[in-house]
Amino acid sequence: MAGLEADNCFYFQNEAAVRGRLDIDITKGNPPPDLALEIDVTGKSLNRLPIYARLGVPEIWCYDSGVLKIYHLQDNDAQDEPYAKAETSLALPQLPIQELPMLIEADRSAGRRAIRKAVRAWVRSALGKAKQ
């Protein structure tokens, strides 16, 4: 049995299956999140990627000191390297994800609320451009 708590996790493909639920339990047939976000401001002493792999999380974003790394699950059973680095997101392929660190760092001094607002505006803008 494995478990951990991501800094944030998101459902996209399986959102309808977990909408409004407070009792999500992967061991009871609920799907894992489609994307987990790890923010390594202070550093983690544990390699969390093998745990995410055992849970079946298909995509991890790791943000550390202005650098965003994207990982896609390749092999749930691999002990050393279950994830491969990627340049684009599985969950949000239409977004230019590598722009995100600049956006976060530009709004960091304004606080979390300002960052969230900036990220939402950026997503709307990027999705609008992708539709054109």
N, CA, C and O atoms as a GROMACS GRO file, in nm:
protein
  528
    1MET      N    1   0.085  -0.118   0.000
    1MET     CA    2   0.000   0.000   0.000
    1MET      C    3   0.089   0.123   0.000
    1MET      O    4   0.189   0.129   0.072
    2ALA      N    5   0.053   0.222  -0.080
    2ALA     CA    6   0.129   0.346  -0.088
    2ALA      C    7   0.033   0.463  -0.078
    2ALA      O    8  -0.085   0.452  -0.112
    3GLY      N    9   0.084   0.573  -0.030
    3GLY     CA   10   0.003   0.693  -0.023
    3GLY      C   11   0.090   0.815  -0.006
    3GLY      O   12   0.201   0.808   0.046
    4LEU      N   13   0.038   0.926  -0.050
    4LEU     CA   14   0.104   1.055  -0.034
    4LEU      C   15   0.001   1.163  -0.061
    4LEU      O   16  -0.109   1.136  -0.109
    5GLU      N   17   0.038   1.284  -0.031
    5GLU     CA   18  -0.050   1.397  -0.059
    5GLU      C   19   0.025   1.496  -0.147
    5GLU      O   20   0.127   1.551  -0.108
    6ALA      N   21  -0.028   1.517  -0.267
    6ALA     CA   22   0.032   1.612  -0.361
    6ALA      C   23   0.005   1.754  -0.313
    6ALA      O   24  -0.087   1.778  -0.235
    7ASP      N   25   0.087   1.847  -0.361
    7ASP     CA   26   0.059   1.987  -0.331
    7ASP      C   27  -0.074   2.027  -0.394
    7ASP      O   28  -0.152   2.102  -0.334
    8ASN      N   29  -0.100   1.977  -0.512
    8ASN     CA   30  -0.229   1.993  -0.580
    8ASN      C   31  -0.247   1.874  -0.672
    8ASN      O   32  -0.149   1.819  -0.723
    9CYS      N   33  -0.371   1.834  -0.694
    9CYS     CA   34  -0.397   1.732  -0.795
    9CYS      C   35  -0.526   1.770  -0.866
    9CYS      O   36  -0.612   1.839  -0.812
   10PHE      N   37  -0.537   1.722  -0.991
   10PHE     CA   38  -0.646   1.765  -1.076
   10PHE      C   39  -0.703   1.648  -1.154
   10PHE      O   40  -0.630   1.556  -1.195
   11TYR      N   41  -0.832   1.652  -1.174
   11TYR     CA   42  -0.902   1.556  -1.257
   11TYR      C   43  -0.950   1.626  -1.382
   11TYR      O   44  -1.006   1.736  -1.374
   12PHE      N   45  -0.929   1.566  -1.498
   12PHE     CA   46  -0.978   1.619  -1.624
   12PHE      C   47  -1.065   1.512  -1.691
   12PHE      O   48  -1.186   1.530  -1.703
   13GLN      N   49  -1.003   1.400  -1.734
   13GLN     CA   50  -1.078   1.293  -1.799
   13GLN      C   51  -1.176   1.227  -1.703
   13GLN      O   52  -1.285   1.187  -1.745
   14ASN      N   53  -1.142   1.216  -1.576
   14ASN     CA   54  -1.226   1.149  -1.478
   14ASN      C   55  -1.300   1.245  -1.385
   14ASN      O   56  -1.348   1.204  -1.279
   15GLU      N   57  -1.308   1.370  -1.424
   15GLU     CA   58  -1.370   1.472  -1.338
   15GLU      C   59  -1.515   1.436  -1.301
   15GLU      O   60  -1.555   1.452  -1.186
   16ALA      N   61  -1.591   1.388  -1.397
   16ALA     CA   62  -1.731   1.356  -1.370
   16ALA      C   63  -1.745   1.244  -1.265
   16ALA      O   64  -1.842   1.241  -1.190
   17ALA      N   65  -1.648   1.152  -1.262
   17ALA     CA   66  -1.655   1.040  -1.168
   17ALA      C   67  -1.629   1.083  -1.023
   17ALA      O   68  -1.668   1.012  -0.930
   18VAL      N   69  -1.563   1.197  -1.004
   18VAL     CA   70  -1.529   1.239  -0.868
   18VAL      C   71  -1.593   1.372  -0.828
   18VAL      O   72  -1.577   1.418  -0.715
   19ARG      N   73  -1.665   1.434  -0.919
   19ARG     CA   74  -1.727   1.565  -0.891
   19ARG      C   75  -1.812   1.559  -0.765
   19ARG      O   76  -1.900   1.474  -0.751
   20GLY      N   77  -1.786   1.651  -0.673
   20GLY     CA   78  -1.863   1.664  -0.550
   20GLY      C   79  -1.830   1.563  -0.442
   20GLY      O   80  -1.890   1.566  -0.334
   21ARG      N   81  -1.737   1.474  -0.468
   21ARG     CA   82  -1.704   1.369  -0.370
   21ARG      C   83  -1.596   1.416  -0.276
   21ARG      O   84  -1.501   1.482  -0.317
   22LEU      N   85  -1.611   1.383  -0.150
   22LEU     CA   86  -1.510   1.412  -0.049
   22LEU      C   87  -1.441   1.285  -0.001
   22LEU      O   88  -1.348   1.291   0.079
   23ASP      N   89  -1.487   1.171  -0.050
   23ASP     CA   90  -1.437   1.042  -0.003
   23ASP      C   91  -1.365   0.963  -0.112
   23ASP      O   92  -1.383   0.842  -0.122
   24ILE      N   93  -1.286   1.030  -0.194
   24ILE     CA   94  -1.216   0.962  -0.302
   24ILE      C   95  -1.112   0.867  -0.244
   24ILE      O   96  -1.029   0.905  -0.162
   25ASP      N   97  -1.120   0.742  -0.288
   25ASP     CA   98  -1.029   0.638  -0.239
   25ASP      C   99  -0.992   0.549  -0.357
   25ASP      O  100  -1.075   0.472  -0.405
   26ILE      N  101  -0.868   0.560  -0.402
   26ILE     CA  102  -0.823   0.484  -0.518
   26ILE      C  103  -0.832   0.334  -0.493
   26ILE      O  104  -0.855   0.258  -0.587
   27THR      N  105  -0.814   0.289  -0.368
   27THR     CA  106  -0.820   0.147  -0.337
   27THR      C  107  -0.962   0.091  -0.346
   27THR      O  108  -0.982  -0.030  -0.347
   28LYS      N  109  -1.060   0.181  -0.354
   28LYS     CA  110  -1.200   0.138  -0.364
   28LYS      C  111  -1.258   0.164  -0.503
   28LYS      O  112  -1.379   0.178  -0.520
   29GLY      N  113  -1.168   0.172  -0.602
   29GLY     CA  114  -1.214   0.182  -0.740
   29GLY      C  115  -1.226   0.323  -0.795
   29GLY      O  116  -1.257   0.339  -0.913
   30ASN      N  117  -1.202   0.425  -0.714
   30ASN     CA  118  -1.202   0.560  -0.767
   30ASN      C  119  -1.076   0.581  -0.851
   30ASN      O  120  -0.971   0.525  -0.820
   31PRO      N  121  -1.086   0.660  -0.957
   31PRO     CA  122  -0.968   0.681  -1.041
   31PRO      C  123  -0.865   0.771  -0.973
   31PRO      O  124  -0.901   0.856  -0.891
   32PRO      N  125  -0.737   0.753  -1.008
   32PRO     CA  126  -0.637   0.846  -0.957
   32PRO      C  127  -0.651   0.980  -1.029
   32PRO      O  128  -0.712   0.985  -1.135
   33PRO      N  129  -0.596   1.086  -0.974
   33PRO     CA  130  -0.601   1.214  -1.046
   33PRO      C  131  -0.525   1.203  -1.178
   33PRO      O  132  -0.433   1.122  -1.191
   34ASP      N  133  -0.564   1.284  -1.275
   34ASP     CA  134  -0.498   1.285  -1.405
   34ASP      C  135  -0.365   1.358  -1.399
   34ASP      O  136  -0.275   1.333  -1.480
   35LEU      N  137  -0.352   1.449  -1.303
   35LEU     CA  138  -0.232   1.531  -1.293
   35LEU      C  139  -0.206   1.564  -1.146
   35LEU      O  140  -0.298   1.603  -1.073
   36ALA      N  141  -0.082   1.547  -1.104
   36ALA     CA  142  -0.040   1.587  -0.969
   36ALA      C  143   0.066   1.695  -0.983
   36ALA      O  144   0.151   1.689  -1.072
   37LEU      N  145   0.061   1.793  -0.894
   37LEU     CA  146   0.157   1.903  -0.894
   37LEU      C  147   0.236   1.899  -0.765
   37LEU      O  148   0.180   1.900  -0.656
   38GLU      N  149   0.368   1.894  -0.779
   38GLU     CA  150   0.459   1.898  -0.665
   38GLU      C  151   0.536   2.029  -0.672
   38GLU      O  152   0.601   2.058  -0.772
   39ILE      N  153   0.530   2.107  -0.567
   39ILE     CA  154   0.605   2.232  -0.559
   39ILE      C  155   0.715   2.210  -0.457
   39ILE      O  156   0.689   2.199  -0.337
   40ASP      N  157   0.839   2.204  -0.505
   40ASP     CA  158   0.954   2.170  -0.420
   40ASP      C  159   1.026   2.296  -0.375
   40ASP      O  160   1.140   2.320  -0.415
   41VAL      N  161   0.960   2.375  -0.292
   41VAL     CA  162   1.022   2.497  -0.244
   41VAL      C  163   1.131   2.465  -0.143
   41VAL      O  164   1.238   2.526  -0.146
   42THR      N  165   1.106   2.371  -0.055
   42THR     CA  166   1.205   2.337   0.049
   42THR      C  167   1.276   2.206   0.020
   42THR      O  168   1.368   2.169   0.092
   43GLY      N  169   1.235   2.137  -0.082
   43GLY     CA  170   1.296   2.009  -0.114
   43GLY      C  171   1.227   1.896  -0.041
   43GLY      O  172   1.183   1.912   0.073
   44LYS      N  173   1.219   1.783  -0.105
   44LYS     CA  174   1.156   1.666  -0.045
   44LYS      C  175   1.264   1.560  -0.024
   44LYS      O  176   1.352   1.543  -0.109
   45SER      N  177   1.258   1.492   0.087
   45SER     CA  178   1.358   1.391   0.117
   45SER      C  179   1.325   1.256   0.055
   45SER      O  180   1.408   1.166   0.057
   46LEU      N  181   1.205   1.240   0.001
   46LEU     CA  182   1.158   1.113  -0.051
   46LEU      C  183   1.133   1.124  -0.201
   46LEU      O  184   1.071   1.220  -0.247
   47ASN      N  185   1.181   1.027  -0.278
   47ASN     CA  186   1.149   1.022  -0.420
   47ASN      C  187   1.004   0.976  -0.433
   47ASN      O  188   0.973   0.858  -0.412
   48ARG      N  189   0.917   1.069  -0.467
   48ARG     CA  190   0.774   1.043  -0.469
   48ARG      C  191   0.725   0.982  -0.600
   48ARG      O  192   0.613   0.931  -0.605
   49LEU      N  193   0.804   0.987  -0.706
   49LEU     CA  194   0.758   0.940  -0.836
   49LEU      C  195   0.719   0.791  -0.835
   49LEU      O  196   0.617   0.757  -0.894
   50PRO      N  197   0.796   0.700  -0.771
   50PRO     CA  198   0.752   0.560  -0.768
   50PRO      C  199   0.617   0.542  -0.695
   50PRO      O  200   0.540   0.452  -0.729
   51ILE      N  201   0.591   0.625  -0.595
   51ILE     CA  202   0.462   0.615  -0.524
   51ILE      C  203   0.349   0.659  -0.617
   51ILE      O  204   0.246   0.593  -0.626
   52TYR      N  205   0.368   0.772  -0.686
   52TYR     CA  206   0.268   0.816  -0.784
   52TYR      C  207   0.244   0.708  -0.889
   52TYR      O  208   0.131   0.686  -0.930
   53ALA      N  209   0.352   0.642  -0.933
   53ALA     CA  210   0.339   0.536  -1.034
   53ALA      C  211   0.253   0.422  -0.982
   53ALA      O  212   0.166   0.373  -1.054
   54ARG      N  213   0.278   0.378  -0.859
   54ARG     CA  214   0.197   0.269  -0.801
   54ARG      C  215   0.050   0.308  -0.791
   54ARG      O  216  -0.039   0.224  -0.803
   55LEU      N  217   0.024   0.437  -0.770
   55LEU     CA  218  -0.114   0.486  -0.763
   55LEU      C  219  -0.175   0.503  -0.901
   55LEU      O  220  -0.297   0.515  -0.914
   56GLY      N  221  -0.091   0.503  -1.006
   56GLY     CA  222  -0.141   0.514  -1.144
   56GLY      C  223  -0.165   0.656  -1.192
   56GLY      O  224  -0.244   0.676  -1.283
   57VAL      N  225  -0.099   0.755  -1.132
   57VAL     CA  226  -0.115   0.894  -1.175
   57VAL      C  227  -0.038   0.912  -1.306
   57VAL      O  228   0.084   0.896  -1.309
   58PRO      N  229  -0.108   0.946  -1.416
   58PRO     CA  230  -0.042   0.948  -1.547
   58PRO      C  231   0.053   1.065  -1.571
   58PRO      O  232   0.140   1.056  -1.658
   59GLU      N  233   0.038   1.174  -1.497
   59GLU     CA  234   0.122   1.292  -1.524
   59GLU      C  235   0.156   1.365  -1.395
   59GLU      O  236   0.070   1.385  -1.308
   60ILE      N  237   0.282   1.406  -1.383
   60ILE     CA  238   0.330   1.482  -1.267
   60ILE      C  239   0.398   1.608  -1.319
   60ILE      O  240   0.475   1.603  -1.415
   61TRP      N  241   0.369   1.720  -1.255
   61TRP     CA  242   0.444   1.843  -1.279
   61TRP      C  243   0.522   1.873  -1.152
   61TRP      O  244   0.464   1.877  -1.044
   62CYS      N  245   0.652   1.894  -1.165
   62CYS     CA  246   0.737   1.930  -1.051
   62CYS      C  247   0.792   2.070  -1.074
   62CYS      O  248   0.859   2.097  -1.174
   63TYR      N  249   0.762   2.158  -0.981
   63TYR     CA  250   0.806   2.297  -0.992
   63TYR      C  251   0.906   2.325  -0.882
   63TYR      O  252   0.877   2.305  -0.764
   64ASP      N  253   1.025   2.372  -0.921
   64ASP     CA  254   1.131   2.398  -0.823
   64ASP      C  255   1.216   2.514  -0.872
   64ASP      O  256   1.276   2.507  -0.979
   65SER      N  257   1.222   2.620  -0.794
   65SER     CA  258   1.309   2.735  -0.821
   65SER      C  259   1.294   2.791  -0.962
   65SER      O  260   1.392   2.816  -1.031
   66GLY      N  261   1.170   2.808  -1.004
   66GLY     CA  262   1.145   2.867  -1.135
   66GLY      C  263   1.153   2.771  -1.252
   66GLY      O  264   1.144   2.814  -1.367
   67VAL      N  265   1.170   2.642  -1.225
   67VAL     CA  266   1.180   2.542  -1.332
   67VAL      C  267   1.064   2.443  -1.317
   67VAL      O  268   1.040   2.390  -1.209
   68LEU      N  269   0.994   2.420  -1.427
   68LEU     CA  270   0.884   2.324  -1.430
   68LEU      C  271   0.926   2.204  -1.512
   68LEU      O  272   0.967   2.217  -1.627
   69LYS      N  273   0.916   2.085  -1.451
   69LYS     CA  274   0.944   1.960  -1.521
   69LYS      C  275   0.815   1.881  -1.530
   69LYS      O  276   0.741   1.868  -1.432
   70ILE      N  277   0.790   1.828  -1.648
   70ILE     CA  278   0.671   1.749  -1.673
   70ILE      C  279   0.714   1.603  -1.690
   70ILE      O  280   0.811   1.574  -1.760
   71TYR      N  281   0.642   1.513  -1.624
   71TYR     CA  282   0.672   1.370  -1.633
   71TYR      C  283   0.546   1.294  -1.674
   71TYR      O  284   0.437   1.322  -1.623
   72HIS      N  285   0.562   1.198  -1.765
   72HIS     CA  286   0.454   1.110  -1.808
   72HIS      C  287   0.484   0.969  -1.759
   72HIS      O  288   0.596   0.921  -1.771
   73LEU      N  289   0.383   0.903  -1.705
   73LEU     CA  290   0.398   0.766  -1.657
   73LEU      C  291   0.426   0.674  -1.775
   73LEU      O  292   0.354   0.674  -1.874
   74GLN      N  293   0.533   0.594  -1.762
   74GLN     CA  294   0.572   0.498  -1.865
   74GLN      C  295   0.550   0.355  -1.819
   74GLN      O  296   0.505   0.270  -1.896
   75ASP      N  297   0.583   0.328  -1.691
   75ASP     CA  298   0.580   0.191  -1.641
   75ASP      C  299   0.546   0.191  -1.492
   75ASP      O  300   0.630   0.225  -1.409
   76ASN      N  301   0.424   0.154  -1.459
   76ASN     CA  302   0.379   0.153  -1.319
   76ASN      C  303   0.468   0.067  -1.229
   76ASN      O  304   0.482   0.095  -1.110
   77ASP      N  305   0.528  -0.038  -1.286
   77ASP     CA  306   0.603  -0.134  -1.206
   77ASP      C  307   0.752  -0.103  -1.195
   77ASP      O  308   0.823  -0.170  -1.120
   78ALA      N  309   0.801  -0.004  -1.270
   78ALA     CA  310   0.944   0.029  -1.265
   78ALA      C  311   0.978   0.089  -1.130
   78ALA      O  312   0.910   0.181  -1.083
   79GLN      N  313   1.081   0.039  -1.067
   79GLN     CA  314   1.121   0.088  -0.936
   79GLN      C  315   1.202   0.215  -0.945
   79GLN      O  316   1.189   0.303  -0.859
   80ASP      N  317   1.287   0.228  -1.047
   80ASP     CA  318   1.377   0.342  -1.055
   80ASP      C  319   1.321   0.458  -1.136
   80ASP      O  320   1.320   0.571  -1.086
   81GLU      N  321   1.276   0.434  -1.257
   81GLU     CA  322   1.234   0.541  -1.347
   81GLU      C  323   1.096   0.512  -1.408
   81GLU      O  324   1.088   0.480  -1.527
   82PRO      N  325   0.990   0.523  -1.330
   82PRO     CA  326   0.858   0.493  -1.387
   82PRO      C  327   0.807   0.604  -1.478
   82PRO      O  328   0.717   0.580  -1.559
   83TYR      N  329   0.863   0.724  -1.466
   83TYR     CA  330   0.818   0.839  -1.545
   83TYR      C  331   0.927   0.884  -1.641
   83TYR      O  332   1.046   0.873  -1.612
   84ALA      N  333   0.884   0.937  -1.756
   84ALA     CA  334   0.977   0.995  -1.853
   84ALA      C  335   0.949   1.145  -1.860
   84ALA      O  336   0.834   1.188  -1.856
   85LYS      N  337   1.056   1.224  -1.872
   85LYS     CA  338   1.040   1.368  -1.888
   85LYS      C  339   0.972   1.397  -2.020
   85LYS      O  340   0.991   1.325  -2.119
   86ALA      N  341   0.891   1.504  -2.021
   86ALA     CA  342   0.818   1.543  -2.141
   86ALA      C  343   0.819   1.694  -2.155
   86ALA      O  344   0.845   1.766  -2.058
   87GLU      N  345   0.791   1.742  -2.273
   87GLU     CA  346   0.785   1.886  -2.299
   87GLU      C  347   0.642   1.940  -2.297
   87GLU      O  348   0.621   2.059  -2.276
   88THR      N  349   0.546   1.852  -2.317
   88THR     CA  350   0.406   1.894  -2.321
   88THR      C  351   0.324   1.812  -2.222
   88THR      O  352   0.366   1.706  -2.176
   89SER      N  353   0.208   1.865  -2.191
   89SER     CA  354   0.119   1.800  -2.096
   89SER      C  355   0.024   1.703  -2.165
   89SER      O  356  -0.027   1.731  -2.274
   90LEU      N  357   0.001   1.588  -2.101
   90LEU     CA  358  -0.103   1.496  -2.149
   90LEU      C  359  -0.241   1.554  -2.123
   90LEU      O  360  -0.330   1.548  -2.208
   91ALA      N  361  -0.258   1.611  -2.005
   91ALA     CA  362  -0.389   1.662  -1.962
   91ALA      C  363  -0.426   1.791  -2.033
   91ALA      O  364  -0.544   1.816  -2.061
   92LEU      N  365  -0.327   1.874  -2.062
   92LEU     CA  366  -0.351   2.005  -2.123
   92LEU      C  367  -0.258   2.026  -2.242
   92LEU      O  368  -0.175   2.117  -2.240
   93PRO      N  369  -0.270   1.944  -2.346
   93PRO     CA  370  -0.174   1.950  -2.457
   93PRO      C  371  -0.178   2.082  -2.534
   93PRO      O  372  -0.080   2.117  -2.600
   94GLN      N  373  -0.288   2.153  -2.528
   94GLN     CA  374  -0.301   2.277  -2.604
   94GLN      C  375  -0.237   2.398  -2.535
   94GLN      O  376  -0.229   2.506  -2.595
   95LEU      N  377  -0.192   2.381  -2.411
   95LEU     CA  378  -0.132   2.493  -2.338
   95LEU      C  379   0.020   2.492  -2.350
   95LEU      O  380   0.082   2.386  -2.344
   96PRO      N  381   0.080   2.610  -2.366
   96PRO     CA  382   0.227   2.619  -2.367
   96PRO      C  383   0.279   2.617  -2.223
   96PRO      O  384   0.318   2.720  -2.168
   97ILE      N  385   0.281   2.500  -2.164
   97ILE     CA  386   0.309   2.482  -2.021
   97ILE      C  387   0.442   2.543  -1.978
   97ILE      O  388   0.454   2.589  -1.865
   98GLN      N  389   0.541   2.544  -2.066
   98GLN     CA  390   0.672   2.596  -2.027
   98GLN      C  391   0.671   2.747  -2.003
   98GLN      O  392   0.770   2.802  -1.954
   99GLU      N  393   0.561   2.817  -2.035
   99GLU     CA  394   0.546   2.960  -2.003
   99GLU      C  395   0.506   2.980  -1.858
   99GLU      O  396   0.522   3.090  -1.804
  100LEU      N  397   0.455   2.877  -1.795
  100LEU     CA  398   0.400   2.888  -1.660
  100LEU      C  399   0.501   2.936  -1.555
  100LEU      O  400   0.464   3.021  -1.473
  101PRO      N  401   0.624   2.888  -1.552
  101PRO     CA  402   0.717   2.937  -1.449
  101PRO      C  403   0.739   3.088  -1.453
  101PRO      O  404   0.747   3.152  -1.348
  102MET      N  405   0.750   3.146  -1.572
  102MET     CA  406   0.768   3.291  -1.582
  102MET      C  407   0.648   3.365  -1.523
  102MET      O  408   0.664   3.466  -1.456
  103LEU      N  409   0.530   3.313  -1.550
  103LEU     CA  410   0.408   3.373  -1.499
  103LEU      C  411   0.404   3.366  -1.346
  103LEU      O  412   0.370   3.464  -1.280
  104ILE      N  413   0.437   3.251  -1.291
  104ILE     CA  414   0.437   3.234  -1.145
  104ILE      C  415   0.539   3.326  -1.079
  104ILE      O  416   0.508   3.394  -0.982
  105GLU      N  417   0.659   3.327  -1.133
  105GLU     CA  418   0.764   3.409  -1.073
  105GLU      C  419   0.732   3.558  -1.084
  105GLU      O  420   0.765   3.634  -0.993
  106ALA      N  421   0.669   3.601  -1.192
  106ALA     CA  422   0.634   3.742  -1.210
  106ALA      C  423   0.532   3.788  -1.106
  106ALA      O  424   0.533   3.905  -1.066
  107ASP      N  425   0.444   3.698  -1.062
  107ASP     CA  426   0.338   3.735  -0.968
  107ASP      C  427   0.362   3.683  -0.827
  107ASP      O  428   0.276   3.700  -0.740
  108ARG      N  429   0.477   3.620  -0.802
  108ARG     CA  430   0.504   3.560  -0.670
  108ARG      C  431   0.492   3.660  -0.556
  108ARG      O  432   0.431   3.630  -0.454
  109SER      N  433   0.548   3.779  -0.572
  109SER     CA  434   0.547   3.877  -0.463
  109SER      C  435   0.407   3.929  -0.431
  109SER      O  436   0.382   3.983  -0.323
  110ALA      N  437   0.314   3.914  -0.526
  110ALA     CA  438   0.177   3.960  -0.505
  110ALA      C  439   0.093   3.858  -0.430
  110ALA      O  440  -0.018   3.889  -0.387
  111GLY      N  441   0.143   3.736  -0.412
  111GLY     CA  442   0.072   3.634  -0.334
  111GLY      C  443  -0.004   3.533  -0.418
  111GLY      O  444  -0.015   3.546  -0.540
  112ARG      N  445  -0.057   3.431  -0.348
  112ARG     CA  446  -0.125   3.319  -0.414
  112ARG      C  447  -0.248   3.362  -0.496
  112ARG      O  448  -0.270   3.314  -0.607
  113ARG      N  449  -0.324   3.452  -0.440
  113ARG     CA  450  -0.445   3.495  -0.510
  113ARG      C  451  -0.410   3.559  -0.644
  113ARG      O  452  -0.475   3.532  -0.745
  114ALA      N  453  -0.309   3.643  -0.644
  114ALA     CA  454  -0.266   3.708  -0.768
  114ALA      C  455  -0.213   3.605  -0.868
  114ALA      O  456  -0.239   3.616  -0.988
  115ILE      N  457  -0.140   3.505  -0.818
  115ILE     CA  458  -0.089   3.400  -0.907
  115ILE      C  459  -0.206   3.324  -0.968
  115ILE      O  460  -0.207   3.300  -1.089
  116ARG      N  461  -0.302   3.285  -0.887
  116ARG     CA  462  -0.418   3.211  -0.939
  116ARG      C  463  -0.492   3.292  -1.046
  116ARG      O  464  -0.529   3.240  -1.150
  117LYS      N  465  -0.511   3.420  -1.018
  117LYS     CA  466  -0.580   3.507  -1.113
  117LYS      C  467  -0.501   3.517  -1.244
  117LYS      O  468  -0.558   3.511  -1.353
  118ALA      N  469  -0.370   3.533  -1.233
  118ALA     CA  470  -0.285   3.542  -1.352
  118ALA      C  471  -0.287   3.411  -1.431
  118ALA      O  472  -0.291   3.413  -1.554
  119VAL      N  473  -0.283   3.297  -1.360
  119VAL     CA  474  -0.284   3.168  -1.428
  119VAL      C  475  -0.417   3.146  -1.500
  119VAL      O  476  -0.419   3.099  -1.613
  120ARG      N  477  -0.528   3.181  -1.436
  120ARG     CA  478  -0.658   3.166  -1.501
  120ARG      C  479  -0.666   3.251  -1.628
  120ARG      O  480  -0.713   3.203  -1.732
  121ALA      N  481  -0.620   3.374  -1.620
  121ALA     CA  482  -0.621   3.462  -1.738
  121ALA      C  483  -0.532   3.405  -1.848
  121ALA      O  484  -0.567   3.409  -1.966
  122TRP      N  485  -0.416   3.353  -1.810
  122TRP     CA  486  -0.323   3.293  -1.906
  122TRP      C  487  -0.387   3.172  -1.975
  122TRP      O  488  -0.376   3.157  -2.097
  123VAL      N  489  -0.454   3.086  -1.898
  123VAL     CA  490  -0.520   2.968  -1.955
  123VAL      C  491  -0.628   3.011  -2.053
  123VAL      O  492  -0.635   2.958  -2.164
  124ARG      N  493  -0.713   3.106  -2.014
  124ARG     CA  494  -0.818   3.154  -2.105
  124ARG      C  495  -0.757   3.208  -2.234
  124ARG      O  496  -0.806   3.178  -2.344
  125SER      N  497  -0.653   3.286  -2.222
  125SER     CA  498  -0.587   3.344  -2.339
  125SER      C  499  -0.528   3.234  -2.427
  125SER      O  500  -0.546   3.236  -2.549
  126ALA      N  501  -0.456   3.140  -2.367
  126ALA     CA  502  -0.392   3.032  -2.443
  126ALA      C  503  -0.496   2.945  -2.511
  126ALA      O  504  -0.477   2.905  -2.626
  127LEU      N  505  -0.605   2.914  -2.442
  127LEU     CA  506  -0.710   2.831  -2.503
  127LEU      C  507  -0.778   2.905  -2.616
  127LEU      O  508  -0.814   2.846  -2.718
  128GLY      N  509  -0.796   3.036  -2.599
  128GLY     CA  510  -0.854   3.117  -2.706
  128GLY      C  511  -0.766   3.116  -2.830
  128GLY      O  512  -0.818   3.105  -2.942
  129LYS      N  513  -0.636   3.126  -2.813
  129LYS     CA  514  -0.542   3.121  -2.926
  129LYS      C  515  -0.542   2.985  -2.989
  129LYS      O  516  -0.530   2.974  -3.111
  130ALA      N  517  -0.554   2.880  -2.909
  130ALA     CA  518  -0.553   2.743  -2.962
  130ALA      C  519  -0.676   2.715  -3.049
  130ALA      O  520  -0.669   2.634  -3.141
  131LYS      N  521  -0.786   2.782  -3.020
  131LYS     CA  522  -0.910   2.760  -3.098
  131LYS      C  523  -0.904   2.830  -3.234
  131LYS      O  524  -0.977   2.794  -3.326
  132GLN      N  525  -0.819   2.930  -3.245
  132GLN     CA  526  -0.813   3.009  -3.370
  132GLN      C  527  -0.744   2.934  -3.480
  132GLN      O  528  -0.730   2.986  -3.591
   0.00000   0.00000   0.00000
